Amino acid sequence: MRFIVIGITDNPKPFFPPEVLEIIKNGKFFSGGKRHHEIVAPLLPENARWIDIVVPLDKVFEEYKELSIVKCQMSIITFASGDPLFYGFANTIRQRMPGAEVVVYPTMNSLQMLAHRLVMPYHDLRIVSLTGRPWQEFDKALIEDASKIGVLTDREHTPSAIAKRMLDYGYKDYTIHVGERMGNPSEEKVTVLSLEEATEKDFAMPNCVILCGKGTERTRPFGIPDAEFSLLDGREKMITKMPIRLLTLQALELSKRRVFWDIGFCTGSVSIEACLQFPHLEIHSFEIRPECKDIIQENAHRFGAPGINVHMGDFLEIDITAFPRPDAVFIGGHGGRLKEIMERVLTELSPNGVIVMNSVVAPKVTTDSRQMWNEACEALGLKQEPPMKIILNDNHPITILKCRKGK
């Protein structure tokens, strides 16, 4: 099967070089979005068959495959926005039908056009697509203090939603440039706004955004001071102390992990530190105490840590199969049910995933968490790694415990 993917803009009278016009003239099977069909319909030959690209894409590709069976050696001429290899449909074809031949005729993508209208160099543009995607890569760009961010939007991740998210998490020192209907001579519009102004406006679809920092660097400390967190009932002991927190993150090997679960997050200090130090992570945080929900959200906004997925309720009753499988798990609280929690974690833990817990030795603690850990690891067939014992100032000793699957 052969796909010829042709990039177009929003121009209702598109320009194509002679080679592409000849391909369209001799084509039989065409595909693209409904907006693309409206633009190119006058150029299609009589009796052309058009396949709408709509979600779910499974049905679209089933139709392609049926055509390939009936019409051997045929080509499908597909229209896509901008450069089809720039977060575009040509990439989807290669993923779904790796054996297909793909030929691409690109045009400028919307972010390129916006940069040109602004006469803005874009070789240093950090590109993020939010088109049908979650916030994670955008949040990562913010946390890493990218000075210039190009964003492909959709109807959920609009310019106003982007601006609001940035302000909510304290990323205020940016100017937002919005390009609407790029490539359409009569409807194209470029607007330069403050983030505050952008939250109050609606923008025509499709649109894209370029965010430019004002040169003010945010402070991202390697270890947030404990006193800066909002605490549960003001109790200083209900937080993993900063040096222990950093050593815990090191034990979790988060630099090479993808999905991190924080069970019993309390103030959210471990989740927030992980988010800021390892912004590539997808973080899911669990807590049974309802009052902790407001605390973690307050702290996440205070320290600029967007994207932490908060789940309230008893971990043993939450449907954890709905979440991505973790490859790193921290157990910050277990309520005396450590073995049950670890057993449930193991049903989802990725191969070679790690579990870490901190054990405190204190005179008034009636339950020996270190003994519970050892018994759980033995019963569940987990391989323990050498523990790390830490004493901070006059505090009681803390032991960082770590295990992984397999003997």
C-alpha positions in Angstrom: 0.0 0.0 0.0 1.2 3.5 -0.9 0.2 6.7 0.8 0.9 10.1 -0.7 0.5 12.7 2.1 0.1 16.3 1.0 0.4 19.1 3.4 -2.0 22.0 3.2 -2.7 25.2 5.1 -6.1 26.9 5.9 -6.0 28.8 2.6 -9.3 28.2 0.8 -7.4 28.5 -2.5 -4.4 26.3 -1.9 -1.3 26.5 -4.1 0.3 23.2 -5.2 3.3 22.7 -7.5 2.6 21.0 -10.9 3.9 17.7 -9.7 1.3 17.6 -6.9 -1.5 18.8 -9.1 -0.7 15.9 -11.5 -0.9 13.4 -8.6 -4.3 14.8 -7.5 -5.6 14.8 -11.1 -4.7 11.1 -11.6 -5.8 9.9 -8.2 -8.8 7.8 -7.3 -8.7 7.4 -3.5 -8.4 10.4 -1.3 -8.5 11.0 2.5 -8.3 13.8 5.0 -10.3 15.8 7.6 -13.6 17.3 6.7 -12.0 20.8 6.6 -9.4 19.5 4.2 -12.1 18.1 2.0 -13.8 21.5 1.8 -10.6 23.1 0.7 -9.5 20.6 -2.0 -12.9 19.4 -3.3 -12.7 21.6 -6.4 -9.5 19.9 -7.4 -10.6 16.3 -7.1 -11.3 14.3 -10.2 -14.8 12.9 -11.0 -15.7 9.7 -9.2 -13.0 10.3 -6.6 -13.6 8.3 -3.4 -13.0 10.3 -0.2 -12.4 8.7 3.3 -12.9 11.1 6.2 -10.3 11.0 8.9 -12.2 11.0 12.1 -11.7 9.5 15.5 -11.6 6.7 16.4 -8.9 6.1 13.8 -9.3 2.3 14.0 -12.2 2.6 11.6 -10.3 4.8 9.2 -7.4 2.3 9.0 -9.7 -0.6 8.7 -11.1 1.1 5.6 -7.6 1.7 4.3 -6.7 -2.0 4.7 -9.9 -3.1 3.0 -9.0 -1.0 0.0 -5.5 -2.4 -0.1 -6.9 -5.9 -0.3 -9.4 -5.1 -3.1 -7.2 -2.6 -5.0 -3.7 -4.0 -5.0 -0.8 -1.6 -5.6 -3.2 1.4 -5.2 -2.3 4.7 -3.7 -4.3 6.8 -1.2 -3.7 10.5 -1.5 -4.1 12.0 2.0 -4.3 15.6 2.9 -2.9 16.8 6.3 -2.3 20.2 7.9 1.1 21.7 7.5 4.1 19.3 7.5 2.6 15.8 7.8 5.7 14.6 9.7 5.4 17.4 12.3 3.1 15.8 14.8 1.1 14.9 11.7 -0.8 12.1 10.0 2.2 10.7 8.2 3.6 9.6 11.6 0.3 7.9 12.4 0.4 6.0 9.1 4.0 4.8 9.9 2.9 3.6 13.3 -0.2 1.9 12.3 0.9 0.5 8.9 4.7 0.1 9.2 4.9 -1.8 5.9 3.2 0.9 3.8 5.2 3.2 1.5 4.8 6.8 2.5 5.6 9.8 0.3 5.3 13.3 1.8 4.8 16.7 0.1 5.0 19.1 3.1 4.1 22.7 3.5 4.8 25.1 6.4 3.2 24.2 9.7 1.2 26.6 11.7 4.0 27.4 14.2 6.4 28.2 11.4 3.8 30.5 9.9 3.2 32.2 13.2 7.0 32.7 13.7 7.3 34.2 10.3 4.4 36.6 10.8 6.1 37.7 14.0 9.6 37.8 12.3 10.7 35.6 15.2 13.7 33.2 14.8 12.4 29.7 15.7 15.5 27.5 15.7 15.4 27.5 19.5 11.6 26.9 19.8 10.7 24.1 22.3 7.8 22.4 20.6 4.9 20.8 22.5 1.8 19.3 21.0 -1.4 19.4 23.1 -3.5 18.2 20.2 -5.3 15.2 21.7 -2.5 14.9 24.2 -2.3 15.5 28.0 -0.5 18.4 29.7 2.6 16.4 30.6 5.1 17.6 28.0 3.9 21.2 28.3 4.3 21.1 32.1 7.8 19.6 31.6 8.8 22.6 29.4 7.6 25.0 32.1 9.4 23.3 34.9 12.6 23.1 32.8 12.3 26.9 32.3 12.1 26.8 28.5 12.5 30.4 27.3 10.4 29.9 24.1 7.7 27.3 23.7 5.6 26.6 20.6 2.3 24.9 21.4 -0.1 23.1 19.1 -3.5 23.4 20.7 -7.0 21.8 20.5 -10.5 22.6 21.7 -9.6 21.6 25.3 -6.1 22.9 25.5 -6.9 26.4 24.2 -4.7 29.5 24.5 -6.9 30.8 27.4 -6.6 27.4 29.1 -2.8 27.4 28.6 -2.5 30.9 30.1 -4.7 30.1 33.1 -2.7 26.9 33.9 0.6 28.9 33.7 -0.8 31.6 36.1 -2.2 29.0 38.5 1.2 27.5 38.9 3.1 30.7 39.1 4.7 30.7 35.6 3.8 34.4 35.0 6.8 35.8 33.2 5.8 34.9 29.7 4.2 36.8 26.8 1.7 34.7 24.7 1.5 35.0 20.9 -1.6 33.4 19.4 -2.0 32.6 15.7 -5.6 31.9 14.5 -6.5 30.2 11.2 -2.9 30.5 10.0 -2.6 30.4 6.2 -6.1 31.7 5.5 -5.6 35.2 4.0 -9.0 36.5 5.0 -9.3 35.0 8.5 -5.7 34.7 9.7 -5.0 36.7 12.9 -2.0 37.1 15.1 -2.4 38.6 18.6 0.3 39.3 21.3 -1.0 39.4 24.8 -0.1 39.1 28.5 -1.2 35.8 30.1 -3.8 37.7 32.1 -5.3 39.1 29.0 -5.3 35.7 27.2 -7.4 34.1 30.0 -10.3 36.4 29.1 -10.4 35.8 25.4 -11.8 33.2 23.0 -9.8 32.4 19.9 -10.9 30.9 16.5 -9.9 27.3 15.7 -7.5 26.1 14.6 -4.9 28.1 16.4 -1.4 27.8 17.8 0.7 29.5 20.4 4.2 30.8 21.0 5.2 31.6 24.5 8.2 33.8 25.1 9.8 34.2 28.5 10.8 37.7 29.8 14.2 36.6 30.9 13.3 36.1 34.5 14.7 32.7 35.8 12.6 30.8 38.2 14.3 29.3 41.2 14.1 25.5 41.2 16.0 24.4 44.4 17.5 21.0 44.7 15.5 20.3 47.8 12.6 22.4 49.0 13.0 23.7 52.6 10.6 21.9 54.9 9.3 25.1 56.4 8.0 26.3 53.1 5.4 23.5 52.8 1.8 23.8 54.1 1.5 21.0 56.6 -1.2 18.7 57.9 -2.5 20.5 61.0 0.8 22.3 61.2 2.5 19.1 62.4 6.2 19.3 61.3 6.7 15.6 61.8 4.1 14.8 59.1 6.5 15.6 56.3 9.4 13.6 54.9 12.4 15.8 55.8 14.2 17.4 52.8 17.5 15.4 53.0 15.6 12.1 53.5 13.3 13.2 50.6 16.2 13.6 48.2 17.8 10.3 49.3 14.4 8.6 48.8 14.1 10.0 45.3 17.6 8.7 44.6 16.7 5.2 45.9 13.7 5.2 43.6 16.0 5.7 40.6 13.6 8.3 39.1 15.9 9.5 36.4 15.3 6.3 34.5 11.7 5.7 35.6 8.5 6.6 33.7 5.6 6.3 36.1 5.8 7.0 39.8 3.2 6.2 42.5 3.3 8.0 45.9 1.1 6.1 48.3 0.2 8.1 51.4 1.3 11.5 50.1 0.1 13.6 53.1 1.6 17.1 52.3 2.7 16.0 48.9 6.3 16.8 49.5 7.7 13.6 47.9 5.5 13.9 44.8 6.2 17.6 44.4 10.0 17.2 44.8 9.9 14.3 42.3 7.9 16.5 39.8 10.3 19.3 40.0 13.5 17.2 39.9 12.3 14.7 37.3 9.6 16.5 35.2 9.5 13.7 32.7 7.6 11.5 35.2 3.9 10.7 35.2 3.1 10.9 38.9 0.0 9.4 40.6 -0.4 10.2 44.3 -2.7 8.4 46.7 -4.0 9.5 50.1 -6.9 8.3 52.4 -7.2 11.5 54.5 -9.6 13.9 52.7 -8.0 17.0 54.2 -4.7 16.3 52.4 -6.2 17.0 49.0 -6.3 20.7 49.6 -2.8 20.6 51.1 -1.1 18.9 48.2 -2.9 21.2 45.7 -1.8 24.3 47.7 1.8 23.1 47.8 1.8 22.1 44.1 0.7 25.6 43.1 3.1 27.2 45.5 6.1 25.5 44.1 5.1 25.3 40.5 4.5 21.6 40.2 1.7 21.0 37.7 0.5 17.6 36.5 0.4 15.5 39.7 -2.5 13.2 39.5 -4.2 13.1 42.9 -6.4 10.1 43.9 -8.2 10.3 47.2 -9.5 7.2 49.1 -8.3 3.9 50.5 -5.5 2.6 48.2 -6.7 -1.0 48.7 -10.2 0.0 47.3 -9.2 2.3 44.4 -9.3 0.8 40.9 -5.6 1.0 40.2 -5.9 -0.9 36.9 -7.2 2.4 35.4 -3.7 4.0 35.8 -0.5 3.4 33.9 1.7 0.7 35.5 4.3 2.1 37.8 8.0 1.3 37.7 8.7 3.2 41.0 6.5 3.2 44.1 7.1 5.1 47.4 5.0 4.0 50.4 4.8 7.0 52.7 2.0 5.6 54.8 0.4 2.2 55.2 -1.9 2.3 58.3 -0.6 -1.0 59.5 -1.5 -2.7 56.2 1.9 -2.8 54.6 1.8 -6.3 53.3 -1.7 -5.8 51.7 -0.5 -2.6 50.0 2.7 -4.1 48.7 0.8 -7.2 47.4 -1.6 -4.9 45.5 1.2 -2.8 44.1 2.8 -6.0 42.8 -0.3 -6.7 40.6 0.6 -3.6 38.6 4.4 -3.0 39.2 6.4 -3.1 36.0 9.2 -5.7 35.6 12.3 -4.5 37.5 10.2 -1.9 39.2 11.2 -0.7 42.7 9.4 -0.1 46.0 10.8 2.2 48.6 9.7 3.0 52.2 11.2 4.9 55.0 11.2 3.3 58.5 11.4 5.4 61.6 12.6 4.0 64.9 10.9 5.9 67.7 10.2 5.0 71.4 6.4 5.6 71.1 6.0 3.7 67.9 4.3 0.4 68.8 4.4 -1.1 65.3 7.8 -2.1 64.0 7.6 -1.0 60.4 11.0 -2.5 59.6 9.8 -5.9 60.7 6.6 -5.5 58.8 8.7 -4.7 55.7 10.9 -7.7 56.1 8.0 -10.0 56.6 6.2 -8.6 53.5 9.2 -8.9 51.3 9.8 -12.5 52.4 6.1 -13.5 51.9 5.9 -11.8 48.5 9.2 -13.0 47.1 10.8 -9.5 46.8 14.5 -8.9 46.6 15.7 -6.4 49.2 18.6 -4.1 48.6 21.0 -3.0 51.4 19.1 -0.5 53.7 20.4 3.1 54.3 20.3 4.4 57.8 20.2 8.2 58.4 20.2 10.3 61.5 19.3 14.0 61.2 20.2 16.3 64.0 18.5 15.0 67.2 15.8 13.1 65.3 15.3 9.4 65.6 17.1 7.2 63.0 15.4 6.7 59.6 16.1 3.7 57.4 15.4 3.9 53.7 14.2 0.5 52.6 14.2 -0.7 49.0 13.1 -3.8 47.2 12.4 -5.0 43.7 10.7 -8.0 42.0 12.6 -11.2 41.8 15.0 -13.1 44.0 
